[in-house]
Amino acid sequence: MSGDSVGLSPSQALKLFARAVINHGGIPFELKARQPNAATVAAIKELAEGKGHKSQSVDELINELTEGKVQNAQP
């Protein structure tokens, strides 16, 4: 929903938001970052433990992935 659809200009919307921040003592809603899925968490852990697969170049990595030499690669 845009500010125009409720009759507010961008300037008015920012002023209302600023007042809400002041009245609330902070941002008046919860901020969340997207969380990685289980496969991504496992890959991060594997890399942090030094167990990740390393290729010498992008071309080599693509060849290894397409030839099936890299195990457990997720599509």
Predicted model as a PDB file, atoms N, CA, C, CB and O in Angstrom, pLDDT in the B-factor column:
MODEL        1                                                                  
ATOM      1  N   MET A   1       0.849  -1.159   0.000  1.00 52.00           N  
ATOM      2  CA  MET A   1       0.000   0.000   0.000  1.00 52.00           C  
ATOM      3  C   MET A   1       0.900   1.228   0.000  1.00 52.00           C  
ATOM      4  CB  MET A   1      -0.969  -0.006   1.216  1.00 52.00           C  
ATOM      5  O   MET A   1       1.774   1.361   0.857  1.00 52.00           O  
ATOM      6  N   SER A   2       0.693   2.109  -0.942  1.00 51.00           N  
ATOM      7  CA  SER A   2       1.522   3.306  -1.014  1.00 51.00           C  
ATOM      8  C   SER A   2       0.901   4.424  -0.204  1.00 51.00           C  
ATOM      9  CB  SER A   2       1.717   3.747  -2.468  1.00 51.00           C  
ATOM     10  O   SER A   2      -0.273   4.364   0.162  1.00 51.00           O  
ATOM     11  N   GLY A   3       1.701   5.450   0.075  1.00 51.00           N  
ATOM     12  CA  GLY A   3       1.213   6.606   0.805  1.00 51.00           C  
ATOM     13  C   GLY A   3       0.089   7.296   0.066  1.00 51.00           C  
ATOM     14  O   GLY A   3      -0.838   7.821   0.683  1.00 51.00           O  
ATOM     15  N   ASP A   4       0.168   7.298  -1.279  1.00 52.00           N  
ATOM     16  CA  ASP A   4      -0.880   7.940  -2.068  1.00 52.00           C  
ATOM     17  C   ASP A   4      -2.230   7.272  -1.866  1.00 52.00           C  
ATOM     18  CB  ASP A   4      -0.514   7.922  -3.538  1.00 52.00           C  
ATOM     19  O   ASP A   4      -3.258   7.948  -1.887  1.00 52.00           O  
ATOM     20  N   SER A   5      -2.248   5.955  -1.670  1.00 68.00           N  
ATOM     21  CA  SER A   5      -3.521   5.246  -1.536  1.00 68.00           C  
ATOM     22  C   SER A   5      -4.221   5.563  -0.210  1.00 68.00           C  
ATOM     23  CB  SER A   5      -3.293   3.743  -1.652  1.00 68.00           C  
ATOM     24  O   SER A   5      -5.423   5.328  -0.086  1.00 68.00           O  
ATOM     25  N   VAL A   6      -3.498   6.089   0.780  1.00 74.00           N  
ATOM     26  CA  VAL A   6      -4.122   6.484   2.046  1.00 74.00           C  
ATOM     27  C   VAL A   6      -4.105   7.996   2.232  1.00 74.00           C  
ATOM     28  CB  VAL A   6      -3.412   5.811   3.218  1.00 74.00           C  
ATOM     29  O   VAL A   6      -4.423   8.499   3.310  1.00 74.00           O  
ATOM     30  N   GLY A   7      -3.733   8.722   1.173  1.00 86.00           N  
ATOM     31  CA  GLY A   7      -3.788  10.171   1.218  1.00 86.00           C  
ATOM     32  C   GLY A   7      -2.602  10.837   1.882  1.00 86.00           C  
ATOM     33  O   GLY A   7      -2.727  11.968   2.351  1.00 86.00           O  
ATOM     34  N   LEU A   8      -1.463  10.182   1.938  1.00 90.00           N  
ATOM     35  CA  LEU A   8      -0.260  10.760   2.534  1.00 90.00           C  
ATOM     36  C   LEU A   8       0.803  10.982   1.470  1.00 90.00           C  
ATOM     37  CB  LEU A   8       0.284   9.852   3.650  1.00 90.00           C  
ATOM     38  O   LEU A   8       1.002  10.148   0.587  1.00 90.00           O  
ATOM     39  N   SER A   9       1.474  12.109   1.569  1.00 92.00           N  
ATOM     40  CA  SER A   9       2.636  12.310   0.711  1.00 92.00           C  
ATOM     41  C   SER A   9       3.811  11.576   1.351  1.00 92.00           C  
ATOM     42  CB  SER A   9       2.953  13.842   0.512  1.00 92.00           C  
ATOM     43  O   SER A   9       3.756  11.235   2.532  1.00 92.00           O  
ATOM     44  N   PRO A  10       4.867  11.331   0.589  1.00 93.00           N  
ATOM     45  CA  PRO A  10       6.047  10.701   1.194  1.00 93.00           C  
ATOM     46  C   PRO A  10       6.568  11.505   2.392  1.00 93.00           C  
ATOM     47  CB  PRO A  10       7.160  10.549   0.145  1.00 93.00           C  
ATOM     48  O   PRO A  10       6.977  10.921   3.395  1.00 93.00           O  
ATOM     49  N   SER A  11       6.554  12.810   2.296  1.00 94.00           N  
ATOM     50  CA  SER A  11       7.019  13.659   3.389  1.00 94.00           C  
ATOM     51  C   SER A  11       6.155  13.469   4.637  1.00 94.00           C  
ATOM     52  CB  SER A  11       7.012  15.132   2.960  1.00 94.00           C  
ATOM     53  O   SER A  11       6.681  13.355   5.744  1.00 94.00           O  
ATOM     54  N   GLN A  12       4.841  13.435   4.463  1.00 94.00           N  
ATOM     55  CA  GLN A  12       3.940  13.230   5.601  1.00 94.00           C  
ATOM     56  C   GLN A  12       4.141  11.843   6.207  1.00 94.00           C  
ATOM     57  CB  GLN A  12       2.470  13.412   5.168  1.00 94.00           C  
ATOM     58  O   GLN A  12       4.114  11.687   7.427  1.00 94.00           O  
ATOM     59  N   ALA A  13       4.343  10.839   5.360  1.00 93.00           N  
ATOM     60  CA  ALA A  13       4.541   9.477   5.847  1.00 93.00           C  
ATOM     61  C   ALA A  13       5.815   9.394   6.683  1.00 93.00           C  
ATOM     62  CB  ALA A  13       4.605   8.482   4.670  1.00 93.00           C  
ATOM     63  O   ALA A  13       5.826   8.746   7.730  1.00 93.00           O  
ATOM     64  N   LEU A  14       6.892  10.045   6.228  1.00 94.00           N  
ATOM     65  CA  LEU A  14       8.137  10.039   6.993  1.00 94.00           C  
ATOM     66  C   LEU A  14       7.983  10.764   8.325  1.00 94.00           C  
ATOM     67  CB  LEU A  14       9.254  10.679   6.183  1.00 94.00           C  
ATOM     68  O   LEU A  14       8.537  10.329   9.335  1.00 94.00           O  
ATOM     69  N   LYS A  15       7.242  11.855   8.333  1.00 95.00           N  
ATOM     70  CA  LYS A  15       7.009  12.579   9.588  1.00 95.00           C  
ATOM     71  C   LYS A  15       6.224  11.719  10.574  1.00 95.00           C  
ATOM     72  CB  LYS A  15       6.256  13.896   9.319  1.00 95.00           C  
ATOM     73  O   LYS A  15       6.533  11.694  11.765  1.00 95.00           O  
ATOM     74  N   LEU A  16       5.211  11.015  10.077  1.00 94.00           N  
ATOM     75  CA  LEU A  16       4.433  10.116  10.953  1.00 94.00           C  
ATOM     76  C   LEU A  16       5.309   8.996  11.498  1.00 94.00           C  
ATOM     77  CB  LEU A  16       3.232   9.518  10.189  1.00 94.00           C  
ATOM     78  O   LEU A  16       5.214   8.646  12.674  1.00 94.00           O  
ATOM     79  N   PHE A  17       6.167   8.430  10.640  1.00 94.00           N  
ATOM     80  CA  PHE A  17       7.069   7.376  11.081  1.00 94.00           C  
ATOM     81  C   PHE A  17       8.030   7.910  12.143  1.00 94.00           C  
ATOM     82  CB  PHE A  17       7.853   6.799   9.886  1.00 94.00           C  
ATOM     83  O   PHE A  17       8.271   7.247  13.152  1.00 94.00           O  
ATOM     84  N   ALA A  18       8.577   9.100  11.921  1.00 96.00           N  
ATOM     85  CA  ALA A  18       9.497   9.697  12.895  1.00 96.00           C  
ATOM     86  C   ALA A  18       8.804   9.904  14.236  1.00 96.00           C  
ATOM     87  CB  ALA A  18      10.046  11.035  12.372  1.00 96.00           C  
ATOM     88  O   ALA A  18       9.397   9.651  15.284  1.00 96.00           O  
ATOM     89  N   ARG A  19       7.568  10.357  14.213  1.00 96.00           N  
ATOM     90  CA  ARG A  19       6.810  10.529  15.470  1.00 96.00           C  
ATOM     91  C   ARG A  19       6.586   9.186  16.156  1.00 96.00           C  
ATOM     92  CB  ARG A  19       5.448  11.213  15.197  1.00 96.00           C  
ATOM     93  O   ARG A  19       6.687   9.082  17.379  1.00 96.00           O  
ATOM     94  N   ALA A  20       6.281   8.159  15.365  1.00 95.00           N  
ATOM     95  CA  ALA A  20       6.058   6.828  15.939  1.00 95.00           C  
ATOM     96  C   ALA A  20       7.344   6.315  16.586  1.00 95.00           C  
ATOM     97  CB  ALA A  20       5.566   5.835  14.850  1.00 95.00           C  
ATOM     98  O   ALA A  20       7.291   5.699  17.651  1.00 95.00           O  
ATOM     99  N   VAL A  21       8.488   6.557  15.965  1.00 95.00           N  
ATOM    100  CA  VAL A  21       9.771   6.140  16.532  1.00 95.00           C  
ATOM    101  C   VAL A  21      10.009   6.850  17.859  1.00 95.00           C  
ATOM    102  CB  VAL A  21      10.928   6.433  15.548  1.00 95.00           C  
ATOM    103  O   VAL A  21      10.428   6.228  18.835  1.00 95.00           O  
ATOM    104  N   ILE A  22       9.743   8.140  17.893  1.00 96.00           N  
ATOM    105  CA  ILE A  22       9.930   8.912  19.122  1.00 96.00           C  
ATOM    106  C   ILE A  22       8.978   8.425  20.215  1.00 96.00           C  
ATOM    107  CB  ILE A  22       9.710  10.413  18.853  1.00 96.00           C  
ATOM    108  O   ILE A  22       9.398   8.199  21.350  1.00 96.00           O  
ATOM    109  N   ASN A  23       7.708   8.265  19.878  1.00 95.00           N  
ATOM    110  CA  ASN A  23       6.712   7.837  20.869  1.00 95.00           C  
ATOM    111  C   ASN A  23       6.972   6.421  21.378  1.00 95.00           C  
ATOM    112  CB  ASN A  23       5.316   7.913  20.270  1.00 95.00           C  
ATOM    113  O   ASN A  23       6.741   6.123  22.550  1.00 95.00           O  
ATOM    114  N   HIS A  24       7.447   5.566  20.501  1.00 93.00           N  
ATOM    115  CA  HIS A  24       7.691   4.159  20.857  1.00 93.00           C  
ATOM    116  C   HIS A  24       9.045   3.982  21.546  1.00 93.00           C  
ATOM    117  CB  HIS A  24       7.625   3.272  19.602  1.00 93.00           C  
ATOM    118  O   HIS A  24       9.257   3.010  22.270  1.00 93.00           O  
ATOM    119  N   GLY A  25       9.949   4.918  21.318  1.00 94.00           N  
ATOM    120  CA  GLY A  25      11.299   4.795  21.864  1.00 94.00           C  
ATOM    121  C   GLY A  25      12.186   3.917  21.008  1.00 94.00           C  
ATOM    122  O   GLY A  25      13.177   3.375  21.498  1.00 94.00           O  
ATOM    123  N   GLY A  26      11.856   3.773  19.774  1.00 94.00           N  
ATOM    124  CA  GLY A  26      12.618   2.953  18.828  1.00 94.00           C  
ATOM    125  C   GLY A  26      11.736   2.647  17.637  1.00 94.00           C  
ATOM    126  O   GLY A  26      10.637   3.188  17.514  1.00 94.00           O  
ATOM    127  N   ILE A  27      12.209   1.793  16.773  1.00 92.00           N  
ATOM    128  CA  ILE A  27      11.416   1.419  15.602  1.00 92.00           C  
ATOM    129  C   ILE A  27      10.182   0.666  16.093  1.00 92.00           C  
ATOM    130  CB  ILE A  27      12.254   0.544  14.592  1.00 92.00           C  
ATOM    131  O   ILE A  27      10.301  -0.288  16.862  1.00 92.00           O  
ATOM    132  N   PRO A  28       8.998   1.090  15.650  1.00 91.00           N  
ATOM    133  CA  PRO A  28       7.759   0.530  16.200  1.00 91.00           C  
ATOM    134  C   PRO A  28       7.333  -0.824  15.614  1.00 91.00           C  
ATOM    135  CB  PRO A  28       6.660   1.503  15.992  1.00 91.00           C  
ATOM    136  O   PRO A  28       6.147  -1.153  15.602  1.00 91.00           O  
ATOM    137  N   PHE A  29       8.288  -1.588  15.138  1.00 92.00           N  
ATOM    138  CA  PHE A  29       7.992  -2.935  14.649  1.00 92.00           C  
ATOM    139  C   PHE A  29       9.268  -3.745  14.728  1.00 92.00           C  
ATOM    140  CB  PHE A  29       7.427  -2.912  13.186  1.00 92.00           C  
ATOM    141  O   PHE A  29      10.362  -3.190  14.827  1.00 92.00           O  
ATOM    142  N   GLU A  30       9.123  -5.069  14.684  1.00 91.00           N  
ATOM    143  CA  GLU A  30      10.273  -5.967  14.807  1.00 91.00           C  
ATOM    144  C   GLU A  30      10.980  -6.106  13.466  1.00 91.00           C  
ATOM    145  CB  GLU A  30       9.832  -7.350  15.324  1.00 91.00           C  
ATOM    146  O   GLU A  30      10.336  -6.311  12.437  1.00 91.00           O  
ATOM    147  N   LEU A  31      12.295  -5.995  13.479  1.00 89.00           N  
ATOM    148  CA  LEU A  31      13.093  -6.198  12.276  1.00 89.00           C  
ATOM    149  C   LEU A  31      13.672  -7.602  12.320  1.00 89.00           C  
ATOM    150  CB  LEU A  31      14.223  -5.129  12.154  1.00 89.00           C  
ATOM    151  O   LEU A  31      14.216  -8.025  13.340  1.00 89.00           O  
ATOM    152  N   LYS A  32      13.555  -8.321  11.216  1.00 90.00           N  
ATOM    153  CA  LYS A  32      14.076  -9.682  11.145  1.00 90.00           C  
ATOM    154  C   LYS A  32      14.865  -9.860   9.868  1.00 90.00           C  
ATOM    155  CB  LYS A  32      12.940 -10.716  11.224  1.00 90.00           C  
ATOM    156  O   LYS A  32      14.494  -9.341   8.816  1.00 90.00           O  
ATOM    157  N   ALA A  33      15.953 -10.595   9.968  1.00 90.00           N  
ATOM    158  CA  ALA A  33      16.723 -10.985   8.794  1.00 90.00           C  
ATOM    159  C   ALA A  33      16.284 -12.389   8.399  1.00 90.00           C  
ATOM    160  CB  ALA A  33      18.270 -10.925   9.072  1.00 90.00           C  
ATOM    161  O   ALA A  33      15.931 -13.204   9.252  1.00 90.00           O  
ATOM    162  N   ARG A  34      16.309 -12.659   7.116  1.00 90.00           N  
ATOM    163  CA  ARG A  34      15.971 -14.011   6.671  1.00 90.00           C  
ATOM    164  C   ARG A  34      17.000 -14.983   7.215  1.00 90.00           C  
ATOM    165  CB  ARG A  34      15.903 -14.094   5.122  1.00 90.00           C  
ATOM    166  O   ARG A  34      18.195 -14.688   7.232  1.00 90.00           O  
ATOM    167  N   GLN A  35      16.541 -16.130   7.655  1.00 92.00           N  
ATOM    168  CA  GLN A  35      17.420 -17.152   8.215  1.00 92.00           C  
ATOM    169  C   GLN A  35      17.757 -18.179   7.136  1.00 92.00           C  
ATOM    170  CB  GLN A  35      16.759 -17.841   9.442  1.00 92.00           C  
ATOM    171  O   GLN A  35      16.890 -18.545   6.343  1.00 92.00           O  
ATOM    172  N   PRO A  36      19.005 -18.648   7.098  1.00 93.00           N  
ATOM    173  CA  PRO A  36      19.377 -19.641   6.088  1.00 93.00           C  
ATOM    174  C   PRO A  36      18.686 -20.978   6.348  1.00 93.00           C  
ATOM    175  CB  PRO A  36      20.900 -19.833   6.063  1.00 93.00           C  
ATOM    176  O   PRO A  36      18.372 -21.322   7.488  1.00 93.00           O  
ATOM    177  N   ASN A  37      18.456 -21.725   5.265  1.00 94.00           N  
ATOM    178  CA  ASN A  37      17.834 -23.045   5.414  1.00 94.00           C  
ATOM    179  C   ASN A  37      18.873 -24.050   5.919  1.00 94.00           C  
ATOM    180  CB  ASN A  37      17.219 -23.525   4.063  1.00 94.00           C  
ATOM    181  O   ASN A  37      20.050 -23.718   6.055  1.00 94.00           O  
ATOM    182  N   ALA A  38      18.436 -25.257   6.189  1.00 94.00           N  
ATOM    183  CA  ALA A  38      19.301 -26.281   6.795  1.00 94.00           C  
ATOM    184  C   ALA A  38      20.503 -26.611   5.912  1.00 94.00           C  
ATOM    185  CB  ALA A  38      18.498 -27.554   7.065  1.00 94.00           C  
ATOM    186  O   ALA A  38      21.603 -26.815   6.427  1.00 94.00           O  
ATOM    187  N   ALA A  39      20.315 -26.666   4.594  1.00 91.00           N  
ATOM    188  CA  ALA A  39      21.431 -26.989   3.695  1.00 91.00           C  
ATOM    189  C   ALA A  39      22.485 -25.888   3.737  1.00 91.00           C  
ATOM    190  CB  ALA A  39      20.927 -27.188   2.247  1.00 91.00           C  
ATOM    191  O   ALA A  39      23.682 -26.171   3.716  1.00 91.00           O  
ATOM    192  N   THR A  40      22.045 -24.642   3.797  1.00 91.00           N  
ATOM    193  CA  THR A  40      22.989 -23.523   3.854  1.00 91.00           C  
ATOM    194  C   THR A  40      23.732 -23.515   5.187  1.00 91.00           C  
ATOM    195  CB  THR A  40      22.255 -22.183   3.647  1.00 91.00           C  
ATOM    196  O   THR A  40      24.938 -23.273   5.222  1.00 91.00           O  
ATOM    197  N   VAL A  41      23.021 -23.778   6.284  1.00 93.00           N  
ATOM    198  CA  VAL A  41      23.661 -23.839   7.604  1.00 93.00           C  
ATOM    199  C   VAL A  41      24.715 -24.943   7.620  1.00 93.00           C  
ATOM    200  CB  VAL A  41      22.607 -24.082   8.719  1.00 93.00           C  
ATOM    201  O   VAL A  41      25.808 -24.749   8.152  1.00 93.00           O  
ATOM    202  N   ALA A  42      24.396 -26.089   7.046  1.00 91.00           N  
ATOM    203  CA  ALA A  42      25.346 -27.203   7.000  1.00 91.00           C  
ATOM    204  C   ALA A  42      26.570 -26.838   6.156  1.00 91.00           C  
ATOM    205  CB  ALA A  42      24.667 -28.469   6.435  1.00 91.00           C  
ATOM    206  O   ALA A  42      27.696 -27.180   6.516  1.00 91.00           O  
ATOM    207  N   ALA A  43      26.354 -26.148   5.040  1.00 87.00           N  
ATOM    208  CA  ALA A  43      27.468 -25.746   4.178  1.00 87.00           C  
ATOM    209  C   ALA A  43      28.360 -24.727   4.883  1.00 87.00           C  
ATOM    210  CB  ALA A  43      26.941 -25.161   2.855  1.00 87.00           C  
ATOM    211  O   ALA A  43      29.584 -24.806   4.777  1.00 87.00           O  
ATOM    212  N   ILE A  44      27.773 -23.783   5.593  1.00 90.00           N  
ATOM    213  CA  ILE A  44      28.549 -22.792   6.346  1.00 90.00           C  
ATOM    214  C   ILE A  44      29.388 -23.483   7.417  1.00 90.00           C  
ATOM    215  CB  ILE A  44      27.616 -21.739   6.991  1.00 90.00           C  
ATOM    216  O   ILE A  44      30.562 -23.163   7.600  1.00 90.00           O  
ATOM    217  N   LYS A  45      28.776 -24.434   8.124  1.00 93.00           N  
ATOM    218  CA  LYS A  45      29.495 -25.168   9.172  1.00 93.00           C  
ATOM    219  C   LYS A  45      30.658 -25.962   8.568  1.00 93.00           C  
ATOM    220  CB  LYS A  45      28.532 -26.119   9.929  1.00 93.00           C  
ATOM    221  O   LYS A  45      31.759 -25.983   9.119  1.00 93.00           O  
ATOM    222  N   GLU A  46      30.402 -26.603   7.447  1.00 89.00           N  
ATOM    223  CA  GLU A  46      31.447 -27.383   6.775  1.00 89.00           C  
ATOM    224  C   GLU A  46      32.622 -26.487   6.386  1.00 89.00           C  
ATOM    225  CB  GLU A  46      30.877 -28.087   5.523  1.00 89.00           C  
ATOM    226  O   GLU A  46      33.779 -26.858   6.583  1.00 89.00           O  
ATOM    227  N   LEU A  47      32.332 -25.323   5.841  1.00 89.00           N  
ATOM    228  CA  LEU A  47      33.399 -24.395   5.446  1.00 89.00           C  
ATOM    229  C   LEU A  47      34.151 -23.869   6.662  1.00 89.00           C  
ATOM    230  CB  LEU A  47      32.820 -23.223   4.644  1.00 89.00           C  
ATOM    231  O   LEU A  47      35.376 -23.742   6.631  1.00 89.00           O  
ATOM    232  N   ALA A  48      33.420 -23.562   7.734  1.00 93.00           N  
ATOM    233  CA  ALA A  48      34.056 -23.051   8.956  1.00 93.00           C  
ATOM    234  C   ALA A  48      35.000 -24.089   9.564  1.00 93.00           C  
ATOM    235  CB  ALA A  48      32.988 -22.647   9.987  1.00 93.00           C  
ATOM    236  O   ALA A  48      35.996 -23.731  10.192  1.00 93.00           O  
ATOM    237  N   GLU A  49      34.689 -25.364   9.379  1.00 93.00           N  
ATOM    238  CA  GLU A  49      35.527 -26.444   9.899  1.00 93.00           C  
ATOM    239  C   GLU A  49      36.658 -26.805   8.936  1.00 93.00           C  
ATOM    240  CB  GLU A  49      34.676 -27.676  10.179  1.00 93.00           C  
ATOM    241  O   GLU A  49      37.429 -27.726   9.204  1.00 93.00           O  
ATOM    242  N   GLY A  50      36.760 -26.087   7.822  1.00 89.00           N  
ATOM    243  CA  GLY A  50      37.823 -26.345   6.850  1.00 89.00           C  
ATOM    244  C   GLY A  50      37.610 -27.588   6.021  1.00 89.00           C  
ATOM    245  O   GLY A  50      38.564 -28.118   5.451  1.00 89.00           O  
ATOM    246  N   LYS A  51      36.375 -28.070   5.938  1.00 87.00           N  
ATOM    247  CA  LYS A  51      36.092 -29.309   5.217  1.00 87.00           C  
ATOM    248  C   LYS A  51      35.495 -29.077   3.830  1.00 87.00           C  
ATOM    249  CB  LYS A  51      35.155 -30.158   6.026  1.00 87.00           C  
ATOM    250  O   LYS A  51      35.124 -30.034   3.150  1.00 87.00           O  
ATOM    251  N   GLY A  52      35.400 -27.826   3.408  1.00 82.00           N  
ATOM    252  CA  GLY A  52      34.788 -27.535   2.113  1.00 82.00           C  
ATOM    253  C   GLY A  52      35.662 -27.946   0.948  1.00 82.00           C  
ATOM    254  O   GLY A  52      36.881 -28.055   1.078  1.00 82.00           O  
ATOM    255  N   HIS A  53      35.035 -28.170  -0.180  1.00 79.00           N  
ATOM    256  CA  HIS A  53      35.763 -28.516  -1.403  1.00 79.00           C  
ATOM    257  C   HIS A  53      36.324 -27.236  -2.019  1.00 79.00           C  
ATOM    258  CB  HIS A  53      34.838 -29.267  -2.420  1.00 79.00           C  
ATOM    259  O   HIS A  53      35.636 -26.216  -2.068  1.00 79.00           O  
ATOM    260  N   LYS A  54      37.566 -27.289  -2.487  1.00 83.00           N  
ATOM    261  CA  LYS A  54      38.186 -26.127  -3.126  1.00 83.00           C  
ATOM    262  C   LYS A  54      38.538 -26.472  -4.567  1.00 83.00           C  
ATOM    263  CB  LYS A  54      39.452 -25.670  -2.346  1.00 83.00           C  
ATOM    264  O   LYS A  54      39.048 -27.551  -4.869  1.00 83.00           O  
ATOM    265  N   SER A  55      38.252 -25.526  -5.432  1.00 87.00           N  
ATOM    266  CA  SER A  55      38.633 -25.648  -6.840  1.00 87.00           C  
ATOM    267  C   SER A  55      39.613 -24.539  -7.157  1.00 87.00           C  
ATOM    268  CB  SER A  55      37.387 -25.584  -7.783  1.00 87.00           C  
ATOM    269  O   SER A  55      39.638 -23.508  -6.486  1.00 87.00           O  
ATOM    270  N   GLN A  56      40.423 -24.756  -8.185  1.00 90.00           N  
ATOM    271  CA  GLN A  56      41.432 -23.763  -8.559  1.00 90.00           C  
ATOM    272  C   GLN A  56      40.843 -22.601  -9.349  1.00 90.00           C  
ATOM    273  CB  GLN A  56      42.528 -24.421  -9.370  1.00 90.00           C  
ATOM    274  O   GLN A  56      41.422 -21.515  -9.383  1.00 90.00           O  
ATOM    275  N   SER A  57      39.686 -22.825  -9.989  1.00 93.00           N  
ATOM    276  CA  SER A  57      39.069 -21.766 -10.792  1.00 93.00           C  
ATOM    277  C   SER A  57      37.572 -22.025 -10.903  1.00 93.00           C  
ATOM    278  CB  SER A  57      39.718 -21.686 -12.206  1.00 93.00           C  
ATOM    279  O   SER A  57      37.094 -23.107 -10.560  1.00 93.00           O  
ATOM    280  N   VAL A  58      36.846 -21.040 -11.377  1.00 93.00           N  
ATOM    281  CA  VAL A  58      35.410 -21.193 -11.588  1.00 93.00           C  
ATOM    282  C   VAL A  58      35.160 -22.248 -12.663  1.00 93.00           C  
ATOM    283  CB  VAL A  58      34.765 -19.841 -11.987  1.00 93.00           C  
ATOM    284  O   VAL A  58      34.264 -23.080 -12.526  1.00 93.00           O  
ATOM    285  N   ASP A  59      35.953 -22.209 -13.727  1.00 92.00           N  
ATOM    286  CA  ASP A  59      35.793 -23.203 -14.795  1.00 92.00           C  
ATOM    287  C   ASP A  59      35.989 -24.622 -14.264  1.00 92.00           C  
ATOM    288  CB  ASP A  59      36.786 -22.928 -15.933  1.00 92.00           C  
ATOM    289  O   ASP A  59      35.229 -25.527 -14.608  1.00 92.00           O  
ATOM    290  N   GLU A  60      37.006 -24.813 -13.427  1.00 91.00           N  
ATOM    291  CA  GLU A  60      37.254 -26.126 -12.839  1.00 91.00           C  
ATOM    292  C   GLU A  60      36.080 -26.550 -11.961  1.00 91.00           C  
ATOM    293  CB  GLU A  60      38.557 -26.112 -12.021  1.00 91.00           C  
ATOM    294  O   GLU A  60      35.659 -27.706 -12.003  1.00 91.00           O  
ATOM    295  N   LEU A  61      35.552 -25.628 -11.171  1.00 88.00           N  
ATOM    296  CA  LEU A  61      34.406 -25.943 -10.311  1.00 88.00           C  
ATOM    297  C   LEU A  61      33.200 -26.363 -11.141  1.00 88.00           C  
ATOM    298  CB  LEU A  61      34.044 -24.735  -9.432  1.00 88.00           C  
ATOM    299  O   LEU A  61      32.539 -27.353 -10.826  1.00 88.00           O  
ATOM    300  N   ILE A  62      32.914 -25.617 -12.197  1.00 88.00           N  
ATOM    301  CA  ILE A  62      31.764 -25.957 -13.057  1.00 88.00           C  
ATOM    302  C   ILE A  62      31.965 -27.327 -13.679  1.00 88.00           C  
ATOM    303  CB  ILE A  62      31.565 -24.892 -14.167  1.00 88.00           C  
ATOM    304  O   ILE A  62      31.030 -28.127 -13.733  1.00 88.00           O  
ATOM    305  N   ASN A  63      33.180 -27.608 -14.151  1.00 87.00           N  
ATOM    306  CA  ASN A  63      33.460 -28.930 -14.722  1.00 87.00           C  
ATOM    307  C   ASN A  63      33.270 -30.027 -13.681  1.00 87.00           C  
ATOM    308  CB  ASN A  63      34.890 -28.981 -15.285  1.00 87.00           C  
ATOM    309  O   ASN A  63      32.676 -31.064 -13.977  1.00 87.00           O  
ATOM    310  N   GLU A  64      33.766 -29.811 -12.468  1.00 85.00           N  
ATOM    311  CA  GLU A  64      33.628 -30.812 -11.416  1.00 85.00           C  
ATOM    312  C   GLU A  64      32.164 -31.046 -11.061  1.00 85.00           C  
ATOM    313  CB  GLU A  64      34.405 -30.386 -10.176  1.00 85.00           C  
ATOM    314  O   GLU A  64      31.748 -32.182 -10.834  1.00 85.00           O  
ATOM    315  N   LEU A  65      31.388 -29.970 -11.014  1.00 84.00           N  
ATOM    316  CA  LEU A  65      29.964 -30.117 -10.685  1.00 84.00           C  
ATOM    317  C   LEU A  65      29.212 -30.843 -11.788  1.00 84.00           C  
ATOM    318  CB  LEU A  65      29.329 -28.750 -10.439  1.00 84.00           C  
ATOM    319  O   LEU A  65      28.381 -31.705 -11.504  1.00 84.00           O  
ATOM    320  N   THR A  66      29.492 -30.507 -13.042  1.00 85.00           N  
ATOM    321  CA  THR A  66      28.763 -31.135 -14.146  1.00 85.00           C  
ATOM    322  C   THR A  66      29.218 -32.563 -14.393  1.00 85.00           C  
ATOM    323  CB  THR A  66      28.931 -30.322 -15.414  1.00 85.00           C  
ATOM    324  O   THR A  66      28.448 -33.371 -14.912  1.00 85.00           O  
ATOM    325  N   GLU A  67      30.454 -32.891 -14.031  1.00 82.00           N  
ATOM    326  CA  GLU A  67      30.952 -34.254 -14.197  1.00 82.00           C  
ATOM    327  C   GLU A  67      30.666 -35.124 -12.976  1.00 82.00           C  
ATOM    328  CB  GLU A  67      32.443 -34.231 -14.473  1.00 82.00           C  
ATOM    329  O   GLU A  67      30.956 -36.320 -12.996  1.00 82.00           O  
ATOM    330  N   GLY A  68      30.105 -34.546 -11.915  1.00 74.00           N  
ATOM    331  CA  GLY A  68      29.749 -35.309 -10.733  1.00 74.00           C  
ATOM    332  C   GLY A  68      30.895 -35.617  -9.806  1.00 74.00           C  
ATOM    333  O   GLY A  68      30.771 -36.507  -8.965  1.00 74.00           O  
ATOM    334  N   LYS A  69      32.022 -34.908  -9.924  1.00 69.00           N  
ATOM    335  CA  LYS A  69      33.165 -35.178  -9.067  1.00 69.00           C  
ATOM    336  C   LYS A  69      33.023 -34.579  -7.676  1.00 69.00           C  
ATOM    337  CB  LYS A  69      34.409 -34.657  -9.710  1.00 69.00           C  
ATOM    338  O   LYS A  69      33.657 -35.040  -6.727  1.00 69.00           O  
ATOM    339  N   VAL A  70      32.197 -33.560  -7.557  1.00 64.00           N  
ATOM    340  CA  VAL A  70      31.981 -32.946  -6.241  1.00 64.00           C  
ATOM    341  C   VAL A  70      30.798 -33.662  -5.596  1.00 64.00           C  
ATOM    342  CB  VAL A  70      31.718 -31.384  -6.355  1.00 64.00           C  
ATOM    343  O   VAL A  70      29.695 -33.685  -6.143  1.00 64.00           O  
ATOM    344  N   GLN A  71      31.047 -34.247  -4.421  1.00 63.00           N  
ATOM    345  CA  GLN A  71      30.026 -35.021  -3.730  1.00 63.00           C  
ATOM    346  C   GLN A  71      29.122 -34.096  -2.891  1.00 63.00           C  
ATOM    347  CB  GLN A  71      30.686 -36.096  -2.833  1.00 63.00           C  
ATOM    348  O   GLN A  71      29.568 -33.054  -2.409  1.00 63.00           O  
ATOM    349  N   ASN A  72      27.882 -34.480  -2.728  1.00 61.00           N  
ATOM    350  CA  ASN A  72      26.902 -33.792  -1.881  1.00 61.00           C  
ATOM    351  C   ASN A  72      26.586 -32.373  -2.336  1.00 61.00           C  
ATOM    352  CB  ASN A  72      27.398 -33.752  -0.471  1.00 61.00           C  
ATOM    353  O   ASN A  72      26.118 -31.573  -1.526  1.00 61.00           O  
ATOM    354  N   ALA A  73      26.821 -32.033  -3.586  1.00 59.00           N  
ATOM    355  CA  ALA A  73      26.472 -30.701  -4.077  1.00 59.00           C  
ATOM    356  C   ALA A  73      24.964 -30.634  -4.265  1.00 59.00           C  
ATOM    357  CB  ALA A  73      27.217 -30.375  -5.413  1.00 59.00           C  
ATOM    358  O   ALA A  73      24.366 -31.509  -4.892  1.00 59.00           O  
ATOM    359  N   GLN A  74      24.359 -29.595  -3.721  1.00 59.00           N  
ATOM    360  CA  GLN A  74      22.910 -29.422  -3.846  1.00 59.00           C  
ATOM    361  C   GLN A  74      22.619 -28.592  -5.102  1.00 59.00           C  
ATOM    362  CB  GLN A  74      22.310 -28.734  -2.565  1.00 59.00           C  
ATOM    363  O   GLN A  74      23.342 -27.637  -5.390  1.00 59.00           O  
ATOM    364  N   PRO A  75      21.569 -28.947  -5.851  1.00 55.00           N  
ATOM    365  CA  PRO A  75      21.215 -28.163  -7.044  1.00 55.00           C  
ATOM    366  C   PRO A  75      20.673 -26.804  -6.661  1.00 55.00           C  
ATOM    367  CB  PRO A  75      20.188 -28.909  -7.896  1.00 55.00           C  
ATOM    368  O   PRO A  75      20.325 -26.010  -7.534  1.00 55.00           O  
TER     369      PRO A  75                                                      
ENDMDL                                                                          
END                                                                             
